[in-house]
Amino acid sequence: MLNSNYNLMISLKSARVNADMTLVEASEKIGVSKSTLIKWEREPWLVNPMNQSRISEVYHIPIDNIRFKNFKN
């Protein structure tokens, strides 16, 4: 059993795929160009808080579960 404080984080691209959306579908629903969404999926730390919230709504995934920060391994 997972600890209730455990916060699963997924990438922005994984969130889109999990929502069963293409780049075109997702970008239209979010209100940005396809090229912008591609850039954000590669560099998610560039997404401003307002767009983070919109992405969360469109993908039906809590904002705290989408990785928007720059984590380097």
matplotlib code that plots the C-alpha trace (Angstrom):
import matplotlib.pyplot as plt

x = [0.0, 1.3, 1.7, -1.1, 1.4, 3.0, 2.6, 2.9, 4.4, 4.2, 5.6, 3.6, 3.7, 2.6, -0.3, -1.4, -1.1, -3.0, -5.8, -5.9, -5.2, -3.1, -0.8, -3.4, -6.4, -4.6, -3.2, -6.7, -8.3, -5.6, -5.6, -2.0, -0.3, 0.9, 4.5, 4.1, 2.8, 5.7, 8.1, 6.4, 6.6, 10.3, 10.8, 7.8, 9.4, 8.5, 4.7, 3.3, 0.9, -2.2, -1.4, -0.5, -3.9, -5.5, -3.5, -4.6, -8.3, -8.0, -6.1, -8.3, -5.1, -4.4, -1.8, 0.4, 0.7, 2.1, 5.9, 6.3, 9.7, 13.1, 14.5, 17.8, 19.0]
y = [0.0, 3.4, 6.1, 8.6, 11.4, 9.9, 12.2, 10.5, 12.8, 12.3, 14.2, 16.7, 14.4, 11.4, 13.4, 14.2, 10.6, 9.4, 11.9, 10.1, 13.3, 14.0, 17.1, 18.8, 18.0, 19.0, 22.2, 23.3, 22.6, 24.3, 27.3, 27.2, 26.2, 22.7, 24.0, 25.6, 22.4, 20.5, 23.0, 22.7, 18.9, 19.2, 22.1, 22.0, 24.6, 27.2, 26.8, 29.7, 29.0, 30.0, 27.5, 24.9, 25.2, 25.0, 21.9, 20.3, 21.0, 19.7, 16.6, 15.9, 15.4, 17.4, 20.1, 18.6, 15.4, 16.9, 17.6, 21.2, 21.7, 21.1, 17.9, 16.7, 13.2]
z = [0.0, -0.9, 1.7, 1.4, 1.2, -1.9, -4.9, -8.3, -10.9, -14.6, -17.5, -19.5, -22.6, -20.4, -19.1, -22.7, -23.8, -20.6, -21.6, -25.0, -27.0, -30.0, -30.0, -32.3, -30.1, -26.9, -28.2, -29.5, -26.2, -24.2, -26.6, -27.9, -31.1, -31.7, -31.8, -28.4, -26.9, -28.4, -26.8, -23.5, -23.5, -24.0, -21.6, -19.2, -16.8, -19.4, -18.8, -16.8, -13.9, -15.9, -18.6, -16.0, -14.6, -18.1, -18.9, -15.6, -16.5, -20.1, -19.1, -16.0, -13.9, -10.7, -11.3, -8.5, -10.5, -13.7, -13.7, -14.6, -13.0, -14.4, -12.9, -14.1, -13.5]

ax = plt.figure().add_subplot(projection="3d")
ax.plot(x, y, z, "-o")
ax.set_aspect("equal")
plt.show()
